[in-house]
Structures are given as C-alpha cells and as structure tokens.
C-alpha cells in the first residue's frame, strides 16, 4: 500500500510521515529538501542541479523536478509487505494545476493500492474562511487524483480544539456564514466542497509532534482500503 501525504507548506507533512513510517518505508519526493528517508529522491534529482541546468528559479526547479520524477521508476520500492509513505513537496500547484501529481499516483497504482492523506494545519483553521478554502483545495485534489483520501487536521496540540470541532456540524457551519461580509459570503460558496472530503464522515485530528491521534489515523488508512470500510 502507498500512502501519499499532500498539503500546504508548513503543515508538518514530513514530521507526520516520519512518525507514521517508523516501522514501514518512507519515501521523500521533495527534490529541494535533504532527507533521511528510506528512499530519497535527491539520490536522482536535486532541485539545485535543475536550477543550474535549466536556468530556473526555485519554484520552477521544483516543478521541473516533479516533471522528471513523474517519468522515473527507480525510486519506487517493490516491498509488498510494508506501507510506503510518500512525502511530497509543499507546492500544492503540483496537484492543483499540473498533472505531475496525478502521473506519480498512476505509477504507484500500477504496483500497489494507493490512498492519500491531505493535511490541514489546525493553526490556520481559526477563521472559517481559511478552513473552507483549505477544504476546497482538498476536494479539488481528491477529484484530480481519483484515489481514496483521508483529510487529516494536524497540529491540534497548538489550538483550541472546540473552535475546530464547531465546524464539523454542517448546520452550525452554515449559521456561522450567515450575515457575514463579502468575504464570508464568498466563503459560503465553498461549503459544497466539503462533501468531497472525508472530514464529516470521520474527522481525524492529530499531532505529528506529540503523537496524538495516531491510532485513529492508522485505522482510517486501513479502512479506506477495506471494501467494508466507509470511514464512519
């Protein structure tokens, strides 16, 4: 089973990936960041080398790196016994606006079952507009990749959990959006995206730093591949 971790920069994907893969396999697909992963893409592709070769800035080099990675197979382990956790770059445009992320997932799916974890930074969820914007990104990536996905709220050790759980009640969420300013009115148009995430079927709240919620997350990862599992 491959589990691809996706999310914005600073969502602590790498910290969570390391914790999850303690007894399994960790794959680093960030060509710009040195890693002690079991499989490090920088063995084959380094963003700084791509910058020099193609005369690109760092963002362009990262995108070019993912384009190259999507055509490679050397980094894909054949271990069928353990879970392979894939840590991806924090550039969401790789998955939102380009097809490199989809091509990577297709390569993995040709070898084993694939699911994804979309990490949401709890510290960025204190405002309802931010929460809905992140879920909209989550939903669009889920639709593009076409694999089972679990929405994971990370860094819950750093926030007031009650302020987050109030979003999980759809009726309450809609009340919060009524009578707001133009920005809130715009955000209300994002509510429909929620159904394309797993957050209302089963909210997963974790802390990659402390280890809180790891058992629940492992259960969700296995359930999403079970024909009888519905994340409920």
HUCOR-V144202 format. One record per residue. NEAR is the number of other C-alpha atoms within 8 Angstrom. D_FIRST is the distance of its C-alpha to the first C-alpha in Angstrom with 2 decimals. Layout:
near: [NEAR NEAR]
d_first: [D_FIRST D_FIRST]
This chain:
near: [10 12 12 12 14 14 11 10 8 7 10 10 13 7 9 11 13 10 9 10 12 7 5 10 13 14 13 14 12 11 15 9 5 6 6 5 10 8 9 12 14 11 6 5 12 12 12 9 8 14 13 8 6 7 7 10 7 9 7 9 14 12 9 9 13 12 9 9 12 11 6 7 7 5 8 6 5 5 5 7 4 8 11 12 15 13 15 11 10 9 7 10 7 12 12 10 6 8 8 11 12 10 9 10 10 8 10 12 9 6 7 9 9 13 15 12 12 12 14 13 12 13 9 9 10 10 7 8 9 10 11 12 10 9 11 11 9 11 12 9 10 13 8 9 9 6 8 10 12 14 14 14 13 14 13 13 7 7 8 7 7 6 8 11 8 9 10 10 8 7 6 9 11 9 7 6 11 7 5 8 6 6 8 10 12 8 12 9 7 11 8 6 10 13 7 8 14 12 12 9 7 8 11 11 9 15 14 12 7 6 9 7 10 10 6 8 11 8 8 10 10 8 11 14 10 7 5 5 9 6 9 5]
d_first: [0.00 3.81 6.57 9.87 13.00 16.08 19.61 23.18 24.64 25.51 22.92 21.70 18.18 18.45 19.86 17.17 14.36 16.33 16.80 13.23 12.16 15.26 13.78 10.54 10.39 12.10 12.67 15.91 16.74 20.11 22.68 25.46 24.36 24.52 21.61 20.93 17.19 15.75 15.49 18.24 18.95 22.58 22.85 23.15 24.04 26.29 27.56 31.03 31.36 30.41 33.07 35.71 34.89 34.88 37.19 34.77 34.58 31.54 30.02 30.66 29.25 25.95 25.70 26.76 24.22 21.35 23.08 23.10 19.49 18.47 20.38 18.99 16.38 17.49 15.21 11.87 10.92 10.31 9.15 7.25 8.32 7.20 5.03 6.17 8.50 10.58 14.18 16.30 20.13 22.17 23.73 22.72 24.80 22.08 20.25 23.43 25.91 24.31 21.75 20.08 17.22 16.71 17.00 14.37 11.85 13.24 12.78 9.05 8.98 11.20 8.81 5.49 4.84 5.84 7.85 10.61 12.96 16.56 18.75 22.36 24.97 27.05 30.06 30.16 30.17 33.68 35.11 34.09 34.31 31.68 29.37 29.70 29.41 26.03 24.78 26.19 24.17 21.02 21.93 22.80 19.56 17.62 19.98 19.67 15.90 15.59 12.12 11.90 13.18 14.47 17.75 18.29 21.89 22.13 25.33 26.77 28.74 30.89 32.01 33.88 31.24 33.84 34.24 30.58 30.39 33.43 31.36 29.20 32.24 32.68 36.40 36.91 35.01 37.28 40.33 39.41 39.42 42.77 45.81 44.10 45.07 44.00 40.74 39.79 40.84 38.59 35.67 36.32 35.33 31.74 31.44 30.26 27.07 26.01 25.04 22.26 20.51 19.24 21.94 24.48 22.34 21.03 22.06 19.85 22.20 21.29 22.87 20.90 24.30 25.15 21.88 23.10 20.73 17.67 17.52 17.76 14.97 12.54 13.85 13.37 9.66 9.37 12.24 11.12 8.87 11.91 14.69 17.19 15.80 17.70 17.40 21.01]
